[in-house]
Amino acid sequence: MQQRNASRAGSLAPASAVSVNSGATLGGTGAIGGPVAVSAGGTLSPGVSLGTLTLGGSLTLAGNLLIEVDKSLSQSNDVVAVSGALTNAGVGNLTVHNLGAPPLAAGDSFQIFNKPLLNGAALHIVSAGSEVWTNKLA
């Protein structure tokens, strides 16, 4: 999938590689069997509202990540589960949107990935609120 905005639930076969080019967004829930590469200027946005995107291959993130959180739900945030290597190869933004109430508070923690993100500290965390974030992605 190149230069295409996708935001659906579904799955792609194990050999399916996905490239997200600058200006495009890959979003939704479901499973992608092959490797995913998000180029600089591209965005990965797992979930439909809140949900899990499962990657059977590797994830190379050189672009941006958009995550939604809502403490009032049993699954409090979007999740990306990666079977292969998980690497940040850029200096993009991690944007956090709080969907619900109660408001975010000091000490709130959200696990976005199922394992550490290599070079995750290079992502800049932004939020619409006044929260101060501690980046523990790595």
C-alpha positions in Angstrom: 0.0 0.0 0.0 1.7 3.2 -1.1 0.4 6.7 -0.9 -2.9 5.5 0.4 -4.8 6.3 3.5 -6.2 3.2 5.1 -8.3 3.0 8.3 -10.1 -0.3 8.5 -10.1 -3.6 10.3 -8.8 -6.6 8.4 -5.7 -8.5 7.5 -3.0 -8.9 4.9 -1.3 -12.2 4.0 2.1 -13.1 5.6 4.1 -12.0 2.6 2.5 -8.6 2.3 4.9 -5.8 2.9 3.4 -2.4 3.5 5.1 1.0 2.9 3.6 4.2 4.2 4.9 7.2 2.2 5.2 10.8 3.3 1.7 12.3 3.7 0.0 8.9 4.0 -1.5 7.2 7.1 -1.8 3.5 7.9 -4.5 3.1 10.5 -7.0 0.6 11.8 -7.1 -2.8 13.6 -6.3 -6.3 12.4 -3.2 -8.0 11.2 -0.5 -7.4 8.6 1.6 -10.4 8.0 4.7 -8.8 6.5 7.0 -6.0 7.3 5.8 -2.4 7.7 7.9 0.7 6.9 6.6 4.2 7.8 8.6 6.8 5.9 9.5 10.3 7.2 6.3 12.3 7.0 4.1 9.2 7.0 1.9 8.2 10.0 1.0 5.0 11.8 -2.3 5.3 13.6 -3.3 1.9 15.1 -6.9 1.3 16.3 -10.3 2.5 15.2 -11.0 4.8 18.2 -9.1 2.3 20.4 -7.7 -1.0 19.2 -4.8 -3.2 18.4 -2.8 -3.5 15.2 -0.8 -6.7 15.0 2.2 -6.9 12.7 3.6 -10.4 11.9 6.8 -8.9 10.6 9.0 -6.0 11.5 8.1 -2.3 12.0 10.5 0.4 10.9 9.1 3.8 12.0 10.8 6.8 10.4 7.7 9.0 10.5 5.0 9.7 13.1 2.8 7.8 15.5 -0.7 8.8 16.5 -2.1 7.1 19.6 -5.5 7.5 21.3 -6.0 6.9 25.1 -9.1 6.7 27.2 -8.7 5.7 30.9 -12.4 5.0 31.3 -12.3 1.9 29.0 -10.9 -1.6 29.7 -8.4 -1.2 26.8 -7.1 2.2 27.7 -5.0 2.9 24.6 -4.1 1.9 21.1 -1.6 -0.9 20.9 0.9 -2.1 18.2 1.9 -5.7 18.6 5.0 -6.5 16.6 6.4 -10.0 16.0 9.6 -9.0 14.3 12.1 -6.2 14.9 10.8 -2.9 16.2 12.9 0.1 15.2 12.5 3.9 15.2 14.6 5.2 12.3 13.6 8.8 12.4 12.8 11.8 14.6 9.0 12.0 14.1 6.3 12.8 16.6 4.2 10.6 18.9 0.9 12.5 19.2 -1.4 11.4 22.0 -5.1 12.2 21.9 -7.2 11.7 25.1 -10.7 10.6 24.1 -12.4 10.4 27.4 -12.8 11.3 31.0 -11.3 11.3 33.5 -8.5 13.6 32.4 -5.0 12.3 32.3 -3.1 12.6 35.6 0.5 12.4 36.8 1.6 8.8 37.0 -0.7 7.6 34.1 1.1 5.1 31.9 0.2 3.6 28.6 2.0 0.7 26.9 1.9 1.3 23.1 4.1 -1.5 21.9 4.4 -5.1 23.1 8.2 -4.7 23.4 10.8 -1.9 23.6 11.1 0.4 20.5 14.8 0.6 19.5 15.7 4.3 19.4 12.3 5.2 20.8 13.7 8.1 22.8 14.1 10.0 19.5 10.4 10.4 19.1 9.0 13.8 20.4 5.8 13.4 22.4 3.1 16.0 21.8 -0.4 16.2 23.2 -3.3 18.7 23.1 -3.4 18.9 26.9 -1.0 20.3 29.4 0.4 16.9 30.3 4.2 16.4 30.6 5.2 13.1 29.2 8.1 10.8 30.0 9.2 8.8 26.9 9.9 5.2 28.0 9.5 3.7 24.5 13.0 2.4 24.4 
